[in-house]
Amino acid sequence: MLMCVRAVVMGLALVCVPASGWALTTTFIDGVDGVWSPVAPANGKVTVSPDGSRISWGRPKSGRKSGYVFDGTESSGPHDLGASFDLGKFTHNNYVIYGGALKAATLAVTITGRLVDGLTSQDFTVTSVFDIIHDETRNRQRKCPYGDKPPCGDLISFATNAGLSETIQFNGVSYLFEATGFLGGFFGGNSLFSDENRKNSAFLQGKLTALNAPPPPPVSPVPLPAALPLLAIAVGSIGFVSRRRAKA
């Protein structure tokens, strides 16, 4: 961004100086993909689809297993640093099963895009890992743990696993993609309540976070324009003439 000042006295030209040496980093997203991995199944077999976007478990009662589906978003942006945006649509297929349920899983989300700071840009491909905790409730109980009525629904919670996530290095700053919550979810968006015997969906959102402060912009001496003393003399002369006219 440039700050421009036009000097109308002495015929000086338009002078532009930088208003700031550092611009706000923005993010453009080209695509998002997710791959599931089971961490802690209770009992029974857990199946992951060949492309990794689906995970299912349990012996179905009506031919439909319970499971997770993640459909990543397509291109979006620009997104300001620290602002939340959609990573993809998360769906829990919540059906009656036997033989135990999933307790935890990881979702490795790979994001491709471009960082722009107003002066330079950088393409990136980075993977962030989200830990998913699944609370499979008993369908028939006198009081459901989350305030609904039988058959009791489940609760899905998540957290960013920064230790398994990659960072982006851009202009001396390390950036991390973090999950910020389920849009419309519970407990500040950190959890998603899932009704029994249906598909329950919400958009998983994330943001780009700077892990360290950006370096200060370079400071360079500003030379005094050669015409500036002449301008000062001219302005002073105008004031002197004005005062003499007032006395006359």
PASEBA-1860 file (N, C-alpha, C; in nm, 3 decimals):
! residues 248
1> MLMCVRAV> 0.085/-0.118/0.000/0.000/0.000/0.000/0.088/0.122/0.000 ~ 0.055/0.225/-0.083/0.134/0.346/-0.091/0.053/0.463/-0.041 ~ 0.119/0.552/0.029/0.058/0.677/0.072/0.113/0.788/-0.016 ~ 0.026/0.856/-0.087/0.070/0.955/-0.185/0.030/1.095/-0.140 ~ 0.124/1.191/-0.154/0.101/1.330/-0.118/0.136/1.417/-0.236 ~ 0.045/1.506/-0.274/0.072/1.595/-0.387/0.107/1.734/-0.334 ~ 0.223/1.783/-0.370/0.265/1.917/-0.328/0.225/2.016/-0.435 ~ 0.140/2.113/-0.399/0.086/2.206/-0.497/0.168/2.333/-0.505
9> VMGLALVC> 0.259/2.354/-0.407/0.342/2.473/-0.407/0.475/2.441/-0.473 ~ 0.526/2.529/-0.547/0.657/2.517/-0.613/0.655/2.411/-0.722 ~ 0.534/2.364/-0.760/0.526/2.271/-0.870/0.590/2.137/-0.844 ~ 0.593/2.093/-0.718/0.654/1.964/-0.687/0.570/1.851/-0.742 ~ 0.635/1.740/-0.781/0.566/1.625/-0.840/0.499/1.543/-0.731 ~ 0.417/1.449/-0.774/0.351/1.355/-0.682/0.456/1.268/-0.617 ~ 0.454/1.262/-0.484/0.552/1.185/-0.408/0.481/1.073/-0.336 ~ 0.524/0.948/-0.354/0.462/0.832/-0.291/0.564/0.764/-0.201
17> VPASGWAL> 0.522/0.731/-0.080/0.608/0.660/0.014/0.532/0.541/0.068 ~ 0.598/0.432/0.104/0.529/0.317/0.159/0.458/0.354/0.289 ~ 0.327/0.315/0.298/0.252/0.340/0.421/0.282/0.236/0.525 ~ 0.322/0.117/0.482/0.353/0.011/0.576/0.453/-0.084/0.513 ~ 0.544/-0.137/0.594/0.643/-0.230/0.540/0.599/-0.374/0.550 ~ 0.474/-0.398/0.600/0.428/-0.535/0.619/0.280/-0.543/0.591 ~ 0.239/-0.633/0.505/0.098/-0.647/0.471/0.040/-0.772/0.539 ~ -0.090/-0.774/0.556/-0.157/-0.886/0.621/-0.155/-1.007/0.530
25> TTTFIDGV> -0.115/-1.124/0.584/-0.111/-1.246/0.506/-0.252/-1.298/0.482 ~ -0.281/-1.332/0.357/-0.408/-1.392/0.321/-0.385/-1.529/0.258 ~ -0.488/-1.612/0.259/-0.479/-1.749/0.212/-0.580/-1.775/0.102 ~ -0.535/-1.837/-0.006/-0.624/-1.886/-0.112/-0.617/-2.039/-0.109 ~ -0.733/-2.105/-0.105/-0.739/-2.250/-0.099/-0.775/-2.305/-0.237 ~ -0.695/-2.400/-0.285/-0.721/-2.466/-0.413/-0.793/-2.599/-0.397 ~ -0.776/-2.665/-0.284/-0.843/-2.793/-0.262/-0.810/-2.851/-0.126 ~ -0.901/-2.935/-0.074/-0.883/-3.000/0.057/-0.922/-3.146/0.044
33> DGVWSPVA> -0.836/-3.237/0.094/-0.864/-3.380/0.094/-0.839/-3.435/0.235 ~ -0.917/-3.536/0.273/-0.902/-3.595/0.406/-0.887/-3.746/0.398 ~ -0.803/-3.801/0.487/-0.780/-3.946/0.494/-0.798/-3.991/0.638 ~ -0.883/-4.091/0.658/-0.912/-4.143/0.792/-0.817/-4.256/0.831 ~ -0.789/-4.263/0.960/-0.715/-4.376/1.016/-0.778/-4.412/1.150 ~ -0.812/-4.539/1.172/-0.866/-4.578/1.303/-0.756/-4.580/1.407 ~ -0.789/-4.538/1.529/-0.692/-4.536/1.637/-0.729/-4.637/1.744 ~ -0.855/-4.635/1.787/-0.896/-4.720/1.899/-1.034/-4.778/1.877
41> PANGKVTV> -1.045/-4.881/1.791/-1.174/-4.949/1.781/-1.199/-5.034/1.906 ~ -1.325/-5.040/1.948/-1.356/-5.119/2.068/-1.351/-5.268/2.034 ~ -1.444/-5.312/1.952/-1.446/-5.450/1.906/-1.495/-5.449/1.761 ~ -1.466/-5.555/1.691/-1.514/-5.562/1.555/-1.419/-5.496/1.457 ~ -1.447/-5.512/1.331/-1.360/-5.467/1.225/-1.391/-5.324/1.184 ~ -1.286/-5.247/1.160/-1.299/-5.111/1.109/-1.250/-5.111/0.965 ~ -1.330/-5.053/0.876/-1.298/-5.052/0.734/-1.276/-4.909/0.686 ~ -1.169/-4.888/0.610/-1.140/-4.759/0.550/-1.151/-4.774/0.399
49> SPDGSRIS> -1.220/-4.680/0.333/-1.236/-4.686/0.188/-1.101/-4.670/0.120 ~ -1.088/-4.715/-0.006/-0.959/-4.707/-0.076/-0.902/-4.566/-0.084 ~ -0.987/-4.464/-0.099/-0.936/-4.327/-0.106/-0.921/-4.262/0.030 ~ -0.960/-4.333/0.137/-0.942/-4.283/0.272/-1.046/-4.186/0.321 ~ -1.143/-4.149/0.237/-1.241/-4.047/0.275/-1.354/-4.101/0.363 ~ -1.365/-4.235/0.374/-1.472/-4.296/0.453/-1.414/-4.401/0.547 ~ -1.474/-4.408/0.666/-1.437/-4.510/0.763/-1.567/-4.564/0.825 ~ -1.577/-4.695/0.841/-1.699/-4.755/0.894/-1.664/-4.867/0.991
57> WGRPKSGR> -1.761/-4.900/1.077/-1.735/-5.000/1.181/-1.865/-5.065/1.227 ~ -1.849/-5.178/1.299/-1.961/-5.247/1.361/-2.032/-5.344/1.269 ~ -2.109/-5.435/1.332/-2.196/-5.524/1.257/-2.333/-5.459/1.247 ~ -2.381/-5.430/1.125/-2.505/-5.354/1.111/-2.629/-5.436/1.144 ~ -2.729/-5.369/1.199/-2.857/-5.432/1.226/-2.944/-5.435/1.102 ~ -2.936/-5.329/1.022/-3.024/-5.317/0.905/-2.946/-5.305/0.775 ~ -2.824/-5.357/0.771/-2.743/-5.351/0.649/-2.664/-5.225/0.632 ~ -2.672/-5.133/0.730/-2.599/-5.007/0.720/-2.505/-4.993/0.839
65> KSGYVFDG> -2.374/-4.986/0.811/-2.276/-4.966/0.916/-2.273/-4.820/0.961 ~ -2.226/-4.799/1.081/-2.196/-4.663/1.124/-2.061/-4.622/1.066 ~ -2.042/-4.492/1.047/-1.914/-4.449/0.991/-1.905/-4.298/0.976 ~ -1.785/-4.255/0.935/-1.757/-4.114/0.909/-1.727/-4.096/0.760 ~ -1.766/-3.980/0.708/-1.733/-3.940/0.572/-1.682/-3.796/0.577 ~ -1.574/-3.768/0.505/-1.524/-3.631/0.495/-1.512/-3.594/0.348 ~ -1.583/-3.488/0.309/-1.577/-3.435/0.172/-1.512/-3.297/0.177 ~ -1.387/-3.288/0.130/-1.314/-3.163/0.135/-1.371/-3.058/0.041
73> TESSGPHD> -1.352/-2.932/0.076/-1.400/-2.822/-0.005/-1.312/-2.803/-0.128 ~ -1.367/-2.727/-0.222/-1.289/-2.690/-0.340/-1.228/-2.551/-0.315 ~ -1.198/-2.480/-0.421/-1.127/-2.353/-0.407/-1.210/-2.250/-0.332 ~ -1.141/-2.168/-0.252/-1.206/-2.059/-0.179/-1.100/-1.956/-0.142 ~ -1.147/-1.840/-0.101/-1.056/-1.735/-0.058/-1.078/-1.606/-0.135 ~ -1.009/-1.500/-0.093/-0.902/-1.500/0.008/-0.956/-1.502/0.151 ~ -0.878/-1.565/0.242/-0.911/-1.572/0.384/-0.802/-1.501/0.463 ~ -0.842/-1.412/0.551/-0.745/-1.340/0.634/-0.679/-1.434/0.734
81> LGASFDLG> -0.559/-1.398/0.775/-0.487/-1.475/0.877/-0.571/-1.479/1.005 ~ -0.596/-1.601/1.056/-0.672/-1.617/1.179/-0.822/-1.626/1.160 ~ -0.872/-1.607/1.038/-1.016/-1.615/1.012/-1.054/-1.757/0.975 ~ -1.168/-1.806/1.027/-1.212/-1.943/1.002/-1.274/-1.955/0.863 ~ -1.256/-2.072/0.802/-1.318/-2.102/0.674/-1.345/-2.251/0.667 ~ -1.431/-2.294/0.575/-1.472/-2.434/0.564/-1.358/-2.519/0.509 ~ -1.328/-2.628/0.582/-1.233/-2.728/0.533/-1.305/-2.838/0.455 ~ -1.425/-2.872/0.499/-1.500/-2.976/0.431/-1.621/-3.018/0.511
89> KFTHNNYV> -1.703/-3.100/0.451/-1.826/-3.149/0.513/-1.799/-3.281/0.584 ~ -1.828/-3.284/0.713/-1.811/-3.403/0.796/-1.949/-3.466/0.817 ~ -1.961/-3.596/0.791/-2.088/-3.667/0.808/-2.067/-3.791/0.894 ~ -2.154/-3.808/0.993/-2.156/-3.930/1.072/-2.280/-4.009/1.033 ~ -2.260/-4.126/0.974/-2.369/-4.218/0.947/-2.396/-4.296/1.075 ~ -2.496/-4.255/1.149/-2.521/-4.309/1.283/-2.635/-4.409/1.279 ~ -2.600/-4.537/1.270/-2.699/-4.644/1.262/-2.674/-4.747/1.372 ~ -2.775/-4.827/1.398/-2.765/-4.928/1.504/-2.669/-5.038/1.459
97> IYGGALKA> -2.571/-5.066/1.544/-2.470/-5.168/1.513/-2.449/-5.258/1.633 ~ -2.382/-5.369/1.609/-2.342/-5.462/1.715/-2.191/-5.485/1.704 ~ -2.136/-5.538/1.810/-1.995/-5.578/1.806/-1.898/-5.468/1.839 ~ -1.943/-5.361/1.902/-1.851/-5.256/1.942/-1.843/-5.142/1.843 ~ -1.790/-5.031/1.889/-1.785/-4.911/1.806/-1.646/-4.849/1.809 ~ -1.625/-4.757/1.718/-1.500/-4.682/1.715/-1.491/-4.593/1.839 ~ -1.373/-4.585/1.896/-1.350/-4.496/2.010/-1.275/-4.370/1.969 ~ -1.183/-4.382/1.876/-1.105/-4.266/1.833/-1.051/-4.292/1.692
105> ATLAVTIT> -1.024/-4.182/1.622/-0.967/-4.190/1.488/-0.890/-4.062/1.461 ~ -0.810/-4.063/1.355/-0.744/-3.941/1.311/-0.790/-3.908/1.170 ~ -0.800/-3.780/1.143/-0.832/-3.731/1.009/-0.715/-3.644/0.963 ~ -0.641/-3.693/0.865/-0.529/-3.618/0.809/-0.581/-3.536/0.691 ~ -0.583/-3.405/0.708/-0.638/-3.314/0.608/-0.523/-3.248/0.532 ~ -0.518/-3.271/0.401/-0.416/-3.211/0.316/-0.477/-3.093/0.241 ~ -0.413/-2.978/0.255/-0.463/-2.854/0.199/-0.362/-2.802/0.098 ~ -0.408/-2.766/-0.019/-0.323/-2.702/-0.119/-0.375/-2.561/-0.143
113> GRLVDGLT> -0.284/-2.469/-0.165/-0.326/-2.331/-0.185/-0.209/-2.238/-0.204 ~ -0.232/-2.113/-0.168/-0.131/-2.009/-0.190/-0.140/-1.905/-0.078 ~ -0.026/-1.865/-0.026/-0.017/-1.757/0.071/0.027/-1.630/0.000 ~ -0.034/-1.519/0.036/-0.002/-1.390/-0.024/0.011/-1.287/0.087 ~ 0.118/-1.208/0.083/0.133/-1.103/0.184/0.128/-0.964/0.125 ~ 0.079/-0.955/0.001/0.068/-0.826/-0.064/0.189/-0.792/-0.149 ~ 0.303/-0.850/-0.116/0.426/-0.825/-0.190/0.477/-0.951/-0.259 ~ 0.466/-1.063/-0.191/0.511/-1.191/-0.245/0.404/-1.296/-0.220
121> SQDFTVTS> 0.417/-1.409/-0.288/0.325/-1.521/-0.270/0.401/-1.652/-0.273 ~ 0.338/-1.756/-0.218/0.402/-1.887/-0.212/0.296/-1.995/-0.218 ~ 0.313/-2.090/-0.311/0.225/-2.206/-0.317/0.263/-2.304/-0.206 ~ 0.164/-2.379/-0.157/0.193/-2.475/-0.050/0.102/-2.597/-0.061 ~ 0.152/-2.707/-0.007/0.072/-2.826/0.020/0.111/-2.872/0.159 ~ 0.015/-2.876/0.250/0.045/-2.903/0.391/-0.063/-2.996/0.447 ~ -0.024/-3.081/0.541/-0.116/-3.174/0.605/-0.127/-3.142/0.754 ~ -0.252/-3.126/0.800/-0.280/-3.109/0.942/-0.359/-3.231/0.990
129> VFDIIHDE> -0.327/-3.277/1.110/-0.388/-3.398/1.165/-0.483/-3.361/1.278 ~ -0.606/-3.411/1.270/-0.708/-3.384/1.371/-0.744/-3.515/1.442 ~ -0.741/-3.512/1.575/-0.779/-3.628/1.655/-0.930/-3.624/1.681 ~ -0.999/-3.732/1.649/-1.143/-3.743/1.665/-1.174/-3.841/1.777 ~ -1.252/-3.798/1.875/-1.296/-3.884/1.986/-1.444/-3.913/1.969 ~ -1.479/-4.041/1.970/-1.618/-4.083/1.946/-1.677/-4.145/2.072 ~ -1.787/-4.086/2.119/-1.859/-4.141/2.234/-1.986/-4.208/2.184 ~ -1.980/-4.339/2.169/-2.093/-4.419/2.123/-2.180/-4.454/2.244
137> TRNRQRKC> -2.295/-4.392/2.255/-2.383/-4.415/2.370/-2.466/-4.542/2.349 ~ -2.513/-4.597/2.459/-2.610/-4.707/2.451/-2.744/-4.650/2.408 ~ -2.804/-4.713/2.309/-2.927/-4.658/2.252/-3.042/-4.655/2.351 ~ -3.052/-4.757/2.434/-3.164/-4.768/2.527/-3.113/-4.752/2.670 ~ -3.142/-4.640/2.728/-3.113/-4.615/2.868/-3.215/-4.515/2.922 ~ -3.233/-4.513/3.050/-3.340/-4.432/3.109/-3.317/-4.283/3.088 ~ -3.190/-4.241/3.092/-3.158/-4.100/3.074/-3.039/-4.088/2.980 ~ -3.060/-4.017/2.870/-2.951/-4.000/2.774/-2.848/-3.902/2.829
145> PYGDKPPC> -2.718/-3.928/2.806/-2.613/-3.844/2.865/-2.607/-3.701/2.810 ~ -2.665/-3.677/2.692/-2.652/-3.544/2.633/-2.787/-3.472/2.621 ~ -2.884/-3.514/2.701/-3.008/-3.441/2.712/-3.115/-3.474/2.610 ~ -3.089/-3.566/2.518/-3.191/-3.605/2.422/-3.274/-3.720/2.478 ~ -3.360/-3.777/2.397/-3.444/-3.889/2.439/-3.405/-4.014/2.363 ~ -3.428/-4.133/2.424/-3.391/-4.259/2.356/-3.462/-4.271/2.221 ~ -3.395/-4.328/2.121/-3.259/-4.381/2.127/-3.155/-4.269/2.135 ~ -3.061/-4.285/2.228/-2.967/-4.179/2.261/-2.864/-4.157/2.149
153> GDLISFAT> -2.837/-4.029/2.123/-2.740/-3.995/2.021/-2.597/-4.001/2.072 ~ -2.502/-3.984/1.980/-2.359/-3.991/2.012/-2.297/-3.851/2.010 ~ -2.177/-3.841/2.064/-2.105/-3.714/2.064/-1.968/-3.735/2.003 ~ -1.932/-3.646/1.910/-1.804/-3.653/1.839/-1.726/-3.526/1.870 ~ -1.604/-3.542/1.920/-1.520/-3.427/1.956/-1.387/-3.437/1.882 ~ -1.320/-3.325/1.871/-1.194/-3.324/1.796/-1.097/-3.224/1.857 ~ -0.971/-3.242/1.821/-0.867/-3.146/1.859/-0.757/-3.155/1.753 ~ -0.687/-3.045/1.730/-0.575/-3.045/1.636/-0.453/-3.110/1.701
161> NAGLSETI> -0.392/-3.204/1.631/-0.270/-3.268/1.679/-0.151/-3.195/1.617 ~ -0.107/-3.090/1.686/0.001/-3.006/1.631/0.130/-3.084/1.614 ~ 0.153/-3.185/1.700/0.276/-3.263/1.692/0.287/-3.346/1.566 ~ 0.172/-3.381/1.505/0.172/-3.459/1.382/0.142/-3.375/1.259 ~ 0.125/-3.245/1.278/0.087/-3.158/1.168/0.208/-3.084/1.111 ~ 0.205/-3.063/0.981/0.312/-2.989/0.914/0.289/-2.839/0.926 ~ 0.396/-2.763/0.917/0.386/-2.618/0.918/0.436/-2.562/0.786 ~ 0.400/-2.438/0.759/0.441/-2.368/0.637/0.537/-2.257/0.677
169> QFNGVSYL> 0.649/-2.248/0.608/0.745/-2.141/0.631/0.727/-2.037/0.520 ~ 0.696/-1.914/0.561/0.669/-1.809/0.462/0.717/-1.676/0.516 ~ 0.816/-1.617/0.450/0.871/-1.487/0.490/0.914/-1.484/0.636 ~ 0.979/-1.592/0.680/1.032/-1.598/0.815/0.932/-1.632/0.922 ~ 0.810/-1.670/0.884/0.705/-1.703/0.981/0.660/-1.847/0.960 ~ 0.635/-1.921/1.071/0.581/-2.056/1.064/0.430/-2.049/1.082 ~ 0.357/-2.116/0.991/0.211/-2.117/0.995/0.160/-2.260/1.013 ~ 0.050/-2.273/1.087/-0.013/-2.402/1.112/-0.161/-2.392/1.081
177> FEATGFLG> -0.215/-2.492/1.008/-0.360/-2.501/0.988/-0.420/-2.576/1.106 ~ -0.513/-2.511/1.175/-0.580/-2.570/1.289/-0.729/-2.583/1.262 ~ -0.790/-2.686/1.318/-0.936/-2.697/1.314/-0.993/-2.607/1.422 ~ -1.097/-2.531/1.387/-1.158/-2.440/1.483/-1.295/-2.486/1.531 ~ -1.352/-2.586/1.467/-1.479/-2.636/1.519/-1.576/-2.678/1.411 ~ -1.682/-2.745/1.455/-1.792/-2.779/1.367/-1.886/-2.658/1.361 ~ -1.917/-2.613/1.242/-2.009/-2.500/1.228/-2.146/-2.540/1.283 ~ -2.192/-2.469/1.385/-2.318/-2.504/1.449/-2.306/-2.615/1.551
185> GFFGGNSL> -2.183/-2.653/1.586/-2.162/-2.762/1.681/-2.180/-2.719/1.825 ~ -2.157/-2.814/1.916/-2.175/-2.792/2.059/-2.041/-2.756/2.124 ~ -2.049/-2.702/2.246/-1.930/-2.672/2.326/-1.830/-2.586/2.250 ~ -1.882/-2.472/2.198/-1.796/-2.382/2.123/-1.755/-2.436/1.987 ~ -1.828/-2.535/1.936/-1.797/-2.593/1.807/-1.701/-2.709/1.814 ~ -1.649/-2.740/1.932/-1.551/-2.849/1.945/-1.614/-2.988/1.938 ~ -1.746/-2.996/1.947/-1.814/-3.126/1.944/-1.937/-3.119/1.854 ~ -1.972/-3.234/1.802/-2.089/-3.248/1.717/-2.180/-3.355/1.776
193> FSDENRKN> -2.306/-3.318/1.805/-2.403/-3.416/1.853/-2.465/-3.486/1.734 ~ -2.477/-3.618/1.743/-2.523/-3.698/1.630/-2.645/-3.781/1.671 ~ -2.761/-3.749/1.611/-2.884/-3.823/1.639/-2.873/-3.966/1.587 ~ -2.943/-4.055/1.656/-2.943/-4.197/1.618/-3.030/-4.220/1.495 ~ -2.989/-4.322/1.415/-3.064/-4.369/1.298/-3.078/-4.263/1.189 ~ -2.973/-4.187/1.166/-2.976/-4.090/1.057/-2.834/-4.045/1.024 ~ -2.823/-3.970/0.914/-2.696/-3.907/0.877/-2.692/-3.767/0.938 ~ -2.584/-3.737/1.006/-2.568/-3.607/1.070/-2.444/-3.539/1.014
201> SAFLQGKL> -2.462/-3.418/0.961/-2.352/-3.351/0.891/-2.329/-3.211/0.948 ~ -2.205/-3.166/0.939/-2.167/-3.030/0.974/-2.038/-2.998/0.901 ~ -2.014/-2.869/0.878/-1.890/-2.827/0.814/-1.781/-2.812/0.919 ~ -1.670/-2.881/0.893/-1.552/-2.867/0.978/-1.475/-2.744/0.931 ~ -1.447/-2.654/1.023/-1.381/-2.530/0.988/-1.238/-2.527/1.042 ~ -1.155/-2.448/0.978/-1.016/-2.434/1.020/-0.969/-2.293/0.998 ~ -0.847/-2.266/1.043/-0.787/-2.135/1.024/-0.637/-2.151/1.015 ~ -0.572/-2.051/0.959/-0.426/-2.047/0.951/-0.375/-1.959/1.064
209> TALNAPPP> -0.285/-2.015/1.145/-0.234/-1.945/1.262/-0.084/-1.926/1.250 ~ -0.037/-1.807/1.282/0.107/-1.779/1.284/0.163/-1.827/1.418 ~ 0.262/-1.916/1.414/0.319/-1.972/1.536/0.425/-1.883/1.597 ~ 0.480/-1.792/1.518/0.577/-1.697/1.570/0.549/-1.561/1.507 ~ 0.588/-1.456/1.577/0.559/-1.322/1.529/0.640/-1.292/1.403 ~ 0.580/-1.223/1.306/0.656/-1.187/1.185/0.768/-1.091/1.219 ~ 0.879/-1.100/1.145/0.989/-1.007/1.171/0.946/-0.864/1.139 ~ 1.003/-0.766/1.208/0.965/-0.627/1.180/1.009/-0.586/1.040
217> PPVSPVPL> 0.938/-0.496/0.976/0.976/-0.452/0.842/1.110/-0.380/0.846 ~ 1.187/-0.388/0.740/1.317/-0.319/0.737/1.298/-0.168/0.745 ~ 1.388/-0.103/0.819/1.383/0.042/0.834/1.499/0.102/0.756 ~ 1.470/0.191/0.665/1.574/0.256/0.585/1.561/0.407/0.601 ~ 1.674/0.477/0.603/1.666/0.623/0.616/1.595/0.686/0.498 ~ 1.515/0.787/0.526/1.441/0.857/0.421/1.517/0.984/0.386 ~ 1.572/0.995/0.265/1.649/1.115/0.228/1.558/1.237/0.219 ~ 1.610/1.350/0.257/1.535/1.475/0.249/1.528/1.520/0.104
225> PAALPLLA> 1.407/1.539/0.049/1.397/1.581/-0.091/1.469/1.714/-0.111 ~ 1.537/1.730/-0.225/1.615/1.850/-0.252/1.526/1.973/-0.257 ~ 1.401/1.957/-0.299/1.312/2.073/-0.312/1.246/2.111/-0.182 ~ 1.261/2.027/-0.076/1.190/2.054/0.049/1.232/2.186/0.113 ~ 1.365/2.221/0.121/1.402/2.352/0.177/1.343/2.468/0.099 ~ 1.339/2.456/-0.035/1.279/2.561/-0.116/1.132/2.575/-0.085 ~ 1.065/2.460/-0.063/0.923/2.463/-0.029/0.902/2.536/0.103 ~ 0.989/2.509/0.202/0.976/2.575/0.332/0.996/2.725/0.320
233> IAVGSIGF> 1.094/2.767/0.235/1.119/2.909/0.215/0.998/2.976/0.149 ~ 0.939/2.903/0.051/0.824/2.959/-0.020/0.705/2.976/0.073 ~ 0.680/2.876/0.156/0.568/2.884/0.249/0.591/2.998/0.348 ~ 0.718/3.013/0.397/0.750/3.122/0.488/0.732/3.257/0.424 ~ 0.770/3.267/0.298/0.756/3.395/0.227/0.610/3.432/0.211 ~ 0.527/3.335/0.183/0.383/3.362/0.169/0.327/3.417/0.299 ~ 0.368/3.357/0.412/0.321/3.404/0.541/0.370/3.545/0.571 ~ 0.497/3.575/0.535/0.555/3.708/0.561/0.481/3.815/0.482
241> VSRRRAKA> 0.455/3.786/0.353/0.383/3.881/0.269/0.243/3.904/0.322 ~ 0.176/3.797/0.368/0.040/3.809/0.423/0.037/3.900/0.543 ~ 0.140/3.888/0.631/0.143/3.972/0.752/0.164/4.119/0.715 ~ 0.251/4.146/0.619/0.277/4.283/0.579/0.152/4.346/0.520 ~ 0.077/4.271/0.442/-0.046/4.323/0.384/-0.147/4.354/0.492 ~ -0.153/4.267/0.595/-0.248/4.291/0.704/-0.216/4.417/0.778 ~ -0.084/4.450/0.799/-0.044/4.570/0.871/-0.075/4.694/0.787 ~ -0.058/4.678/0.652/-0.085/4.792/0.566/-0.234/4.825/0.566
END
